[in-house]
Amino acid sequence: SCRLMENFLGSTIRSVESVVIRIPFQQPVKDFRLGKERITDAQTCLVIHVRDSEGQEGWGEVSAGPTAKHVHPPKLKEIVDTTLTPAVVGYEVGNFALLHKRMDEAIPGYHTAKAALEMACYDLVGKCLGVPAWHFVGGKLHEEVSIIGWIKAPTIEQTKQQARALADRGIDTLKVKVGYGPQKDEAIIRAIREDLGDKIVLRVDANSAYNREDALQSLKLLEPHGIFHYEDPIQEDDLEGMAWLRKQTSVRIMADGFCVTPEDLIRVIRMEAGDIVKLSILTNGGIYKTAQMMQIACAAGLPATLGHSYSLTTNTLAELHAAASATNLLPPIESVGLLKTNADIVQEPLDLTQNKVRIPNRPGLGVDIDPLKLERYRINPDIG
């Protein structure tokens, strides 16, 4: 281990390679909420490969779903290649504070691209030292975490069928997409409750679909059905509306899209605009900043869940490392992307079908990329 440490000390980032890939979904993903029809049969991902001056390597990955905003992998590749890579090459590979300072000075925003590059550095450092990444995120309080059941379907009957299938698999907490209009939202949740009863925990998410009036109507209609929380009921530019909404209902309000940066999270806390927050490596800019925000939420007495609807094994593992030390973690986590895809680029994809997954103990993120799979799913970024 001393030799590993000697090899690591003074190691610098030598190269950053970015690749855009396209991974097919098991079934086409459809979103028909509020008249905005979106259908896609695959997700596009950005894969980052970092090498250091000693020849060690690390990998990162971020994915884009069909409704993702500001997350277009070909554009992210361009940002990595032209702006972020020149900013970080030659700098100490394990100095994450400096890494983020360099990236943020090079270009504001683009948290997703920064997350992919930083993720690869965590993987590289862990492999250099022979330890899992959670060792230098904050440690490990959890041996395993449970995975939520994720539901989005265009019809009430299909939603009910998906809920039944997940419950039959032993999942006790479901996240149901709403935002179809207050009356349809209520019909969806009522159908699930009537079929599965009160033992199943229901979380709902409108993805900021509503104005204040419609959000309140949706909340009031869902309140009698005992939902655990309502995520992002209101448009993302109306944080005051979130605070107002909290005072109108007994339902817990979760802030997700309102929590992109630490400053955003502090605004949510100060305005008392959420009972729970949701964080994500992809949204927050990487493991380092997500862990930082988790601690801020903890200090404010707010539980936080983690995850993102679209991710492959590498990204999912990174979120497990970020979750490992969180005292305020609200399980189950929402890293459910692997339940939607039918391929990956790693040698051993994570299995989420058992409803729980162990925090990795292998060096780095605990991932080995399969070069043949990477090449198979690589696409020309101009058509991504």
C-alpha positions in Angstrom: 0.0 0.0 0.0 2.9 2.3 0.6 4.1 1.7 -2.9 0.7 2.5 -4.2 0.7 5.8 -2.3 4.2 6.6 -3.7 3.0 6.0 -7.2 -0.1 8.2 -6.6 1.6 11.2 -5.0 2.5 13.7 -7.6 0.4 12.0 -10.2 -1.2 14.4 -12.7 -3.9 14.2 -15.3 -2.2 13.3 -18.6 -5.2 12.9 -21.0 -8.9 13.0 -21.2 -10.8 11.2 -23.9 -14.6 11.6 -24.5 -16.9 9.2 -26.3 -20.6 9.4 -27.1 -22.5 6.2 -27.1 -26.1 5.2 -27.6 -27.7 2.4 -25.5 -31.1 0.9 -26.4 -34.0 0.9 -24.0 -35.8 -2.4 -23.2 -39.0 -0.6 -24.3 -39.4 2.8 -25.9 -39.7 5.5 -23.2 -42.8 7.7 -23.7 -43.9 10.9 -22.1 -47.3 12.3 -23.0 -47.7 14.8 -20.1 -49.6 18.0 -20.7 -49.7 17.5 -24.4 -45.9 17.3 -24.9 -45.3 14.0 -26.7 -41.8 12.5 -26.5 -40.9 9.0 -27.5 -37.3 7.6 -27.7 -35.9 4.0 -28.0 -32.5 4.7 -26.6 -30.5 6.9 -24.4 -27.4 8.9 -25.4 -24.4 8.9 -23.0 -21.1 10.6 -22.6 -18.2 8.4 -21.5 -15.0 9.9 -20.2 -11.6 8.1 -20.0 -8.9 9.8 -17.9 -5.3 8.7 -17.8 -2.7 10.0 -15.4 1.1 10.5 -15.6 1.8 7.1 -14.1 -0.4 5.2 -16.7 -3.4 4.6 -14.4 -6.9 5.1 -15.9 -10.4 5.9 -14.7 -13.8 6.1 -16.2 -16.9 8.3 -15.9 -20.3 8.3 -17.6 -23.4 10.5 -17.7 -26.6 9.8 -19.6 -29.4 11.9 -21.0 -33.1 10.9 -20.9 -35.7 11.9 -23.5 -36.9 14.9 -21.4 -33.5 16.0 -20.2 -32.8 19.8 -20.4 -29.3 21.1 -21.1 -27.9 17.6 -21.2 -27.0 16.8 -24.9 -24.0 14.4 -24.8 -22.5 15.6 -28.2 -22.5 19.2 -26.8 -21.1 18.0 -23.5 -18.3 16.2 -25.5 -17.5 19.4 -27.2 -17.3 21.2 -23.8 -15.1 18.5 -22.4 -12.7 18.4 -25.4 -12.4 22.2 -26.0 -12.8 23.7 -22.6 -12.5 21.3 -19.6 -9.6 19.1 -20.8 -7.2 22.1 -21.3 -8.2 23.3 -17.9 -7.4 20.1 -16.0 -4.5 18.4 -17.9 -1.3 18.7 -15.9 -3.0 19.2 -12.6 -3.0 16.9 -9.5 -5.4 14.0 -10.2 -6.7 13.6 -6.6 -7.1 17.3 -5.7 -10.9 17.5 -6.2 -11.3 21.0 -4.8 -8.7 22.2 -7.4 -10.3 20.1 -10.1 -13.6 21.8 -9.6 -12.1 25.2 -9.3 -10.3 24.8 -12.6 -13.4 23.5 -14.3 -15.7 26.2 -12.9 -13.2 29.0 -13.9 -13.0 27.5 -17.4 -16.8 27.6 -17.9 -19.8 28.2 -15.7 -22.6 25.5 -15.6 -22.3 22.3 -17.6 -22.5 20.4 -14.4 -23.1 17.1 -16.2 -19.9 17.3 -18.2 -18.0 18.2 -15.1 -19.6 15.3 -13.3 -18.4 12.8 -15.9 -14.8 14.1 -15.8 -14.7 14.2 -12.0 -16.2 10.7 -11.8 -13.4 9.3 -13.9 -10.9 11.0 -11.6 -12.5 9.3 -8.5 -12.3 6.0 -10.3 -8.6 6.6 -11.2 -7.6 7.7 -7.6 -9.3 4.7 -6.1 -7.6 2.3 -8.4 -4.2 4.0 -7.8 -4.6 3.5 -4.0 -6.4 0.2 -4.2 -9.4 1.4 -2.3 -13.1 2.1 -3.1 -13.9 5.7 -3.8 -16.1 6.0 -0.7 -13.0 6.0 1.4 -12.2 9.6 0.2 -15.8 10.8 -0.1 -16.5 10.5 3.6 -16.5 6.8 4.6 -19.3 4.2 4.7 -22.3 4.1 7.0 -24.4 1.9 4.7 -23.6 -1.6 3.5 -26.4 -1.6 1.0 -29.2 0.6 -0.3 -32.6 -0.2 -1.7 -33.8 0.8 -5.1 -37.2 2.5 -5.8 -39.8 1.3 -8.2 -40.1 3.8 -11.0 -43.3 4.2 -13.0 -44.2 6.3 -16.0 -46.9 5.2 -18.4 -49.3 7.0 -20.8 -52.5 5.3 -19.5 -54.0 4.6 -16.1 -54.3 0.9 -16.8 -50.6 0.7 -17.9 -49.5 2.6 -14.8 -51.5 0.2 -12.6 -50.0 -2.8 -14.4 -46.4 -1.5 -13.9 -47.2 -0.8 -10.2 -48.5 -4.4 -9.7 -45.5 -5.9 -11.4 -43.1 -4.0 -9.2 -45.0 -4.8 -6.0 -45.1 -8.5 -7.0 -41.3 -8.3 -7.3 -41.1 -7.2 -3.6 -40.6 -3.5 -4.0 -42.4 -1.5 -1.3 -41.9 2.1 -2.5 -43.0 3.3 -5.9 -42.2 6.6 -7.6 -45.1 7.5 -9.9 -44.8 10.2 -12.6 -47.8 12.6 -12.5 -48.2 16.0 -14.2 -50.9 14.9 -16.6 -53.5 17.3 -15.2 -54.9 17.2 -11.6 -57.8 14.9 -12.4 -55.8 12.3 -14.3 -53.1 12.5 -11.5 -55.7 11.6 -9.0 -57.2 8.8 -11.1 -53.7 7.3 -11.5 -52.9 7.3 -7.8 -56.4 6.1 -6.8 -56.1 3.2 -9.2 -52.8 2.1 -7.7 -54.1 2.5 -4.1 -57.2 0.5 -4.9 -55.1 -2.3 -6.5 -52.2 -2.4 -4.0 -53.7 -1.0 -0.8 -52.1 1.2 1.9 -48.9 -0.9 2.5 -47.2 0.4 -0.6 -45.4 3.7 -0.2 -46.2 6.2 -3.0 -44.0 9.1 -4.0 -45.1 11.3 -6.9 -43.2 13.5 -9.3 -44.6 16.2 -11.7 -41.3 17.3 -13.0 -42.3 21.0 -12.5 -45.3 20.6 -14.8 -47.7 23.0 -13.1 -48.3 26.6 -12.2 -49.4 27.4 -8.6 -53.1 26.9 -9.1 -52.8 23.5 -10.9 -50.1 22.3 -8.5 -52.3 23.1 -5.5 -55.3 21.3 -7.1 -53.2 18.2 -7.9 -51.9 18.2 -4.3 -55.3 18.5 -2.7 -56.7 15.7 -4.9 -53.8 13.4 -4.0 -53.7 14.3 -0.3 -56.4 11.8 0.7 -54.5 8.9 -0.9 -51.6 9.1 1.6 -48.7 9.9 -0.7 -45.3 10.1 1.0 -44.1 13.1 -0.9 -44.8 15.2 -4.0 -41.6 16.1 -6.0 -41.3 19.3 -8.0 -45.0 20.1 -8.3 -44.4 23.6 -9.6 -42.4 25.3 -12.3 -38.6 25.6 -11.6 -38.6 29.4 -11.8 -41.0 29.7 -8.9 -39.3 28.8 -5.7 -41.6 31.2 -3.8 -44.4 29.1 -5.2 -42.9 26.0 -3.6 -42.7 27.7 -0.3 -46.3 28.9 -0.6 -47.4 25.4 -1.6 -45.8 23.8 1.4 -48.1 25.9 3.7 -51.2 24.8 1.9 -50.9 21.0 2.4 -49.9 18.3 4.8 -48.1 16.4 2.0 -44.3 16.6 2.1 -42.8 18.6 -0.7 -39.5 17.4 -2.3 -37.3 19.9 -4.2 -35.2 18.4 -7.0 -34.8 20.7 -10.0 -34.5 23.6 -7.5 -31.3 22.0 -6.0 -28.6 22.3 -8.8 -25.9 24.1 -6.8 -25.1 24.5 -3.1 -26.3 28.0 -3.4 -29.6 26.8 -4.8 -30.0 24.3 -1.9 -29.3 27.1 0.6 -32.1 29.2 -1.0 -34.5 26.2 -0.7 -33.5 25.9 3.0 -33.9 29.7 3.8 -37.2 29.9 2.0 -38.5 26.7 3.6 -39.4 25.5 0.2 -39.0 21.8 0.7 -39.4 19.1 3.3 -37.0 16.7 1.4 -34.4 17.3 -1.3 -33.2 15.2 -4.1 -29.6 15.3 -5.2 -27.9 13.8 -8.2 -24.3 13.5 -9.3 -25.4 14.4 -12.9 -27.3 17.5 -11.8 -25.0 18.7 -9.1 -21.7 18.4 -10.9 -20.1 15.3 -9.5 -19.5 13.2 -6.3 -17.6 16.0 -4.6 -20.3 18.6 -4.9 -23.2 16.1 -4.3 -21.5 15.0 -1.0 -21.1 18.7 -0.1 -24.8 19.4 -0.7 -25.8 16.3 1.2 -24.0 17.7 4.3 -25.6 21.1 3.9 -29.0 19.4 3.8 -28.1 17.3 6.8 -27.1 20.4 8.8 -30.5 21.9 7.9 -32.3 18.8 9.2 -33.5 17.8 5.7 -33.5 14.2 4.5 -32.2 13.7 1.0 -32.5 11.0 -1.6 -30.1 10.4 -4.5 -30.4 9.2 -8.0 -31.3 9.9 -11.6 -33.8 8.3 -14.0 -31.2 7.6 -16.7 -27.8 6.1 -16.0 -25.6 3.1 -16.7 -23.5 1.1 -14.2 -20.7 3.6 -13.9 -22.9 6.5 -13.0 -25.0 4.3 -10.7 -21.9 3.1 -8.8 -20.7 6.7 -8.4 -24.0 7.6 -6.7 -23.6 4.6 -4.4 -20.2 6.0 -3.3 -21.7 9.4 -2.7 -24.6 7.8 -0.7 -22.3 5.6 1.4 -21.5 8.2 4.2 -24.8 10.2 4.2 -26.4 10.2 7.6 -29.5 11.9 6.2 -30.0 9.5 3.2 -33.6 8.8 2.5 -33.9 5.4 1.0 -34.7 4.0 -1.5 -32.5 5.8 -3.9 -33.7 6.6 -7.4 -30.8 5.4 -9.6 -33.0 3.3 -11.8 -31.6 3.8 -15.3 -30.3 0.2 -15.5 -33.9 -1.1 -15.2 -34.7 0.6 -18.5 -31.8 -0.3 -20.7 -30.9 -3.7 -22.2 -27.1 -3.1 -22.6 -24.1 -1.5 -20.9 -20.4 -0.9 -21.6 -19.0 -2.6 -18.5 -17.9 -6.2 -18.0 -20.2 -6.8 -15.1 -23.3 -4.6 -15.1 -25.1 -4.0 -11.8 -28.2 -6.1 -11.2 -30.9 -3.9 -9.7 -33.7 -6.5 -10.1 -33.1 -7.7 -6.5 -34.3 -4.3 -5.2 -31.2 -3.7 -3.2 -27.5 -3.2 -4.1 -24.4 -3.3 -2.0 -22.1 -0.3 -1.7 -19.0 -1.3 -3.8 -15.8 -2.4 -2.1 -13.6 -2.8 -5.2 -11.0 -0.2 -6.0 -12.2 3.1 -7.5 -15.8 3.1 -8.5 -15.7 -0.7 -8.9 -16.1 -0.8 -12.6 -14.3 -2.4 -15.5 -15.1 -1.1 -19.0 -15.5 -3.6 -21.8 -13.7 -2.1 -24.8 -15.7 -4.2 -27.3 -19.0 -3.0 -25.9 -17.7 0.6 -25.8 -16.9 0.3 -29.5 -20.1 -1.4 -30.4 -22.3 1.4 -28.9 -20.1 4.4 -29.9 -21.7 6.8 -32.3 -20.7 9.8 -34.3 -21.4 12.7 -31.9 -22.7 14.8 -34.8 -25.8 12.5 -35.0 -26.2 12.0 -31.2 
